[in-house]
Amino acid sequence: MGKLRLYNSRTKKKETFFAQGRRIGIYVCGITPYSVTHLGHAFTYTFFDVLGRFLRHEGYRTTYVQNLTDVDDDILKRAREEKKDWRELGEENAQKFLDDTAWLGSIPPDMYPRATDHIAEIITYTKKLLHTGIAYEKGGSVYFEVRKDQPYGSLSRLSYRQMLALANERGNNPKDPNKKDSLDFVLWQKKKSSEPSWASPFGSGRPGWHIECSAMATKYLGNAVDIHGGGGDLIFPHHESEEAQSRVANGKQFARWWMHAGMLKYRGEKMSKSLGNLVLVEDLKKRYTASAVRIYLLSHPYRSSFEYFEQDMDKAKVLDMIFQQVWRAQSALGEPILVSKYESMFYHALHDDMDTPKALRVMEQVAQEAVKAKNKKNITSAKALLSTAFNILGLRITYR
Ligand SMILES: [Zn+2]
């Protein structure tokens, strides 16, 4: 077994991965089901699925937790606009997401906690932060005082001004008169009329976004998560704030590895509901196999953002067809084709910060050699290697 090196967004470099205990705790921020999920979401969750599969293949045991942010500003806003019950809206979109993920062949998380089931834990967490003195209560809301936390900003490495600008884009209210500083973020927000609320020692209200993940991650994985992942757009303010409040509440570093997947673009812009430039898994389903879509996603380095072009999906479809030909190809009794070189190249690629594009290229070579040698040589070792690769990458034999 070679050494697995993973890029850590916290230190901004590749570091040799090591386990802390018998199990590796992986927490990946799940979706906020306020609208349909798209191929960009599929990219993130497919990558973390493959990471989990590979870690298990390497002999680790994993506990993979992926939450559902089922109460938040976006859901409530969208529900009001669509005149729908916020819970119903969340359920519909969460179900669609689960259907897409299942179709893509991802292994379901070990735990799939939803924020609304963890209000008690969130309240306890908030109380803990009040107790440390870093949080303050004002007008029925509770805030995290950013200026009091010296390391705040160290994950995103942004200046105060950059942080404030980004936070404002993502739901921060800099003019909230209860705040000591515009960048302070909410842990508990006072009930607004018509919004759902829960009773708490600070008054009726609902949790802030970041504290939900801290509470759920800590509950299921303890105070130090081994790998915390999500889409790259979550680094600030979500992960920065999660990290700060967990570190302060528990007195230790929250996540050992922070890992982030790149963003998908379409027609020159980041894929987003508001711009309407979405590529949906449910549309791709009609034209491609799940393995072709996975190959497409995994043929991009996980940390880079990239643009969706249909011709790339067609290329992935061709590669899937080459792979599938191997399963149909008959082996002969003759001399075996040698795959040990490819095998080590395949693992070497994955050990190098999960270089799935390279791993796929190596498997393409194996498949091509095997197809060429069918009926002439013994290709069983090529088939065996390809089977292992299929398991790690989550690809399916469709035999066509
Ligand atoms: Zn989160």
Residues whose N, C-alpha, C, O or C-beta is under 5 A from the ligand:
A	BS01	ZN	C29 C213
